[in-house]
Structures are given as C-alpha cells and as structure tokens.
C-alpha cells in the first residue's frame, strides 16, 4: 500500500509542478485510491509551490479526484 501512496503522491507532485510553472491553469488527478491518505501531504506541497490542492466530490468506492489550481489567478 505504501508503494501505491508514493506513486500517487508523485503524480500529484507532477501536477503541482505543472500548475506552479504556469504550464497548465488546472490539473485534475483522477481516481486516486489513496487520495484521503495523501491529501494533507499534497496540500502542504501545493502551498509551498503556490497552488492549492482540493478533493473534488466523488461517489464512494471510486477513488478520489484531486484538483490542483493556482492560489492567485
């Protein structure tokens, strides 16, 4: 399970980098099975990079969708 969490956190880190660099205005990482477990870490990483990471509403048992957006637009 720890390997899955690290892999999914790496995807979120890449999304954070894309938004923080201006390459994309918004990135959604969909179907994250460890979304709830990595959300706090993802939010901290996002704040350090000047972006916000939010969990989008999702039906149960379908994983989490995390949206990465700039804090200031």
MOWOVEN-V627353 format. One record per backbone hydrogen bond with DSSP energy under -1.0 kcal/mol. CO is the residue of the C=O (numbers start at 0). NH is the residue of the N-H. E is the energy in kcal/mol with one decimal. If there is no record, write none. Layout:
((CO:NH:E) (CO:NH:E))
//
This chain:
((0:4:-2.3) (1:5:-2.3) (2:6:-2.4) (3:7:-2.7) (4:8:-2.5) (5:9:-2.1) (6:10:-1.7) (7:11:-1.9) (8:12:-2.6) (9:13:-2.1) (10:14:-2.0) (11:15:-2.6) (12:16:-2.4) (13:17:-2.1) (14:18:-2.2) (15:19:-3.0) (16:20:-2.0) (17:22:-1.3) (17:23:-1.3) (26:67:-3.1) (28:65:-2.6) (31:34:-1.2) (31:63:-3.0) (33:37:-2.0) (34:38:-1.1) (37:41:-2.8) (38:42:-2.6) (39:43:-2.1) (40:44:-2.4) (41:45:-2.5) (42:46:-2.6) (43:47:-2.1) (44:48:-1.3) (45:50:-3.0) (49:70:-1.7) (51:68:-2.3) (53:66:-3.1) (58:61:-1.0) (63:31:-3.2) (64:55:-3.2) (65:28:-3.0) (66:53:-2.4) (67:26:-2.0) (68:51:-3.3))
//
